[in-house]
Structure formats: C-alpha cells, structure tokens
Amino acid sequence: MSTKSPQGGTVTRRCSCRNPETGKTWGTACPKLSSRRHGNWSIRHELANRSDGTRREFRRSGFASSTDAAQELAKVRALLALPGADDPEDRLAVSEMLEECAAGKDPLPDYDTTRERLRAGQPLNARTLVGDWLDEWLGGKKSLRVGGYKRYEVDVRVHLKPHLGDIRLDKLAVRDLNRMFDAFNERNMEIQEQNAQRRSALTELDEIPWKGRENRARRKALKAAIAEMPPFRRVTSVNTQHHIRDTLRAALNVAIGQRILPSGYNAAEHVELLPGTKPKALLWTDERITEWNRTGLRPSPVMVWTPEQLGTFLDHILGHRLEAMWRLLAFRGVRRGEGCAPRWTDFSAKNRSLAIATQLVQDGWDVHEGLPKTNSGVRIVALDTETVENIEARRLIQEAEKTQWGTAWQETGRIFTQEDGSLLHPGRISDLFDRLVAEAGLPPIRLHDLRHGAATLMLAADVDIKVVSETLGHSDTRITRDIYQSVLDDLARKAAEAVVKLVPRAPQAIRSVIAQRVARSAEATGDSPGCTCTCSCGAAQGVSSA
C-alpha cells in the first residue's frame, strides 16, 4: 500500500506476513493491511542522478505511522529544495549527503546547518575526526610564538588526541570530555600511589646500612624491587586540565567560525572542572626556613628571598663573569630567556637603559632566538648606575676572552655569552644558578623566582604598580596585582600601621585613666563593655580603682 505525495516522494506501508500456502511474503496483498495499525511505513524519494548518470533514491523504513513517515519525507524534500534549480553542483552534493545518510542509517542532517554549509561552501558530508581537525587547526596557528605553539602541541598530542581523536567532530559531546577528564583524575590517583610507593622504597633503602651480609642482601632485593616499579611521573594537575580545555575550546571556536560546526554550541564551554589555583609568592622567613630544614618541603612552589638574602647572593657572585646578568635578573625582573639574549646594540650607557627586544627560547634542549613572550614584553628597562658599570665592565671582559680564543671566537653580538662567544643556554644558566645558591648557603628558589623578587622589591620601595607592570613586561596591571597580591596585602598592612602612627595619641597614663573611667561608668549602669584599647589597664577584666 503506497501513497504518492504531490510534492514528490512516496509513502508506503508493508508488512512481513507470509502466505501459508506459498511461504512467500504477502507484500501489498496482505489482507491485514486494511488495518492502519498493521505493518510498518516507509518512504522513498528520487535523488539527483550520480555523476556517471546512474539513478538513485532515498529509502527509509520502520516508521510506526503514516504521520511519522510523512514528516520524514517532508524533511527530505526540504533538504532537496535548498539548492537552486540552476545549481547542479549543490543539488549533487545534497543528493550524495542523503544517499550516505540512508546507507549509514544516520538521522537526517539539520536543515539550518546544511543551509549554512552550502552558503559557506563547506562539505556537507563532514565526517572529520577530532584528531584530524586539531592537526589542521594547529597547523594554521601561524602567529604563535614558539613557546605558545609548543604548549598547544603538547595539549593536542599528549592529552586530546589519545582520548578524543577518533570521535567525529560533529558528534563531540560534553560527555566525551567528561570521560576524558575523569580518566585524567583516575590516572592521577594511580600515579600518586605509585610515586608514594617508590619514594617509600627509596627511603627504606637509604636507611639500610651498607655493612653486613644480611644488609647487602636486603639492599640488593630492594634495589631489584625498585627497578621494577614505574618511574616518578607528573600528574595532570587541575591547572593543566584547565589549559587543555582552553586549547580544545579555541580549536572548536575556529571550527564554528568556519561553519564546520553549527554555530552557538561549543562542547568545551560546558565542561565543569575544579577551580584552578595559582601559587602565591611567599617570602623565606626564618620560620619557613626552619620548617624547610626540618621537612625538606618548600612552603610554596614560588618562593622569594628577603632583601638580606638577596644581598647575600649578590655578595657571593661578586666578580662573577655574568655578575651583570644576575643583577639584571634580580633587580629588573627580566625573564630567563630575555636575560640571556640582550645584544650590545640594545644597551645604552648614556640613557642607562636596556631594550628587551629578543629572547633565547629553549625547545627541548635546542636553543633558538625568538621574540619576547608577549607583545608587551618588548620594552625599555631602566638601569641603575651600578648595573650600567657592571655591563661596561662586561665589555672589557668580553674583549679579553675574544683575544684569548682568537679565531675560535664566535661573534654573536650578545652582551652575555659563553667564554668562546657562543650563545648562553637557558637550561645551563638555571643549573648554574642552583649551584650558586647552594654555595651561598641560601634557601632554594627557582631562577624565575628572581623575577618575583624584583617585583617584590619594587613594590616595597613604593614604585607605582604601573611602572612595575611595564618593567616586568605585563600587558595589564591586573596581572601584576593577581600575581603579587600577597605582597600587596603585606604592604597594605604596613601602610595601615604607618597611617595610625601619624595620629598623635595621649600618653599611656592618660589612656589608663580614661579606661578606668569607662569601667566605673559601666559598673554604674550595670553594663560591662570590654576595654577595646591596647593598653594594659585591665578594664577588659572589669578592674577599677577609686
């Protein structure tokens, strides 16, 4: 039983009943088809001929009612009507899309999305995988600096493609992302447990004496067990998970902008993660040094020296061939790559300034020259007189080294170089800094923490925060405030104390008498307000005198 629609296409009802005499299906001759509830409904619609001229049509069955079948047929007709009569290429593309949809038993594509893709010239049968799109998106990031590209590449290669790479881009859903982040957290627990086991075994190994046959046997067995354990590994922290989500969100936004995905929906924007935290810079106070000596644990990943501790370090490196560079890092807060890279053409003794226009970037263990981290990182840094003198002295040292090396000297035009004139390696500079810190007997900080220390010194010296932000190369003072909020809080408390000290107060004896009068007044009225003054009058305990 079939009904031909005047707009095109056919709605058919048939069943699978068989003739008991012949064993063949009844087809449209089934006597039960008189009941509208018997059988299933199907649709059929002619499509544009294939490129080789052969005919094809869209077929779909399994509808419970004629209404459902008619609605599906109407959607097919609407999609076929999208291309104009004078646009055979689009008609062929829509027909191919419907043919593949019928063969794969996929739902009909959305009308509005198909129309947008036709207008934008995008392929209609978009079966791009997430992994393929991430590679294409990453390949189009032409304006990224090396460090930013490397971070995106790691997110894509290490995290996103292994978990989401085989999913169709247009099928990516929030549940897929939730499964990925759940897998990260489960793996984190496993890594933490294995790291704890390995750490415990190493501690036990250190406690076993070397002497004695039994001890040697225990050490041998424990070493064999440690060798079988997984190595120490890093977890995928909450902050890293936020960056992974941001990377995916950026890639999906580009797909939406190019109309590869429907507009208005980005799965990465609807994933909820634990809030990320940024470590705050803490000072190495005496109490924190004592606790670090006892436990070996740093109070925070970001630690800052006090001015006295920084002075000890500068005294220790006095006369070092890179003394001017250490001062530049400690007082001006330049980044490691920026401190290794300045050229003589960037230095002006007359203006007492240094232009930060380039940096040495470490990629793996390779080093190459690049622009500063951000556009605001290109800046002019003012120098103090002593640093200028140190840089001028560095010129004389370099001339002596150039004479000593002769033809083997490498002319790079840099202020700070290896002894043969070659570029400094940022990784080796970090290692050298760690050794100098240990030699000076100071609590440990990272080389990058000198940058935080420079900001702390400038803020403590009442330098305007805008000047501090520009010196550090931050694009906005809000970044400076967010990073050094703990330092700003300390300064605010000191400012509050300074304001109070400006107000003249009565001598201690007068304030004591006032407090006693308040206490007698309270006794007379039956009230007992506690003393809120800072004297030792005892009124808070209800003490009074005649």
PyMOL commands that set and color helices and strands:
alter all, ss='L'
color gray80, all
select helices_A, chain A and resi 27-29+31-34+66-80+88-103+111-120+130-139+146-164+169-171+174-207+213-228+238-257+267-270+286-295+307-316+323-332+336-340+344-346+375-377+385-408+426-440+449-460+465-472+477-483+485-501+508-525+539-541
alter helices_A, ss='H'
color red, helices_A
select strands_A, chain A and resi 2-4+10-14+40-46+57-63+282-283+303-304+347-348+353-356+359-363+366-370+379-382
alter strands_A, ss='S'
color yellow, strands_A
deselect
rebuild
show_as cartoon
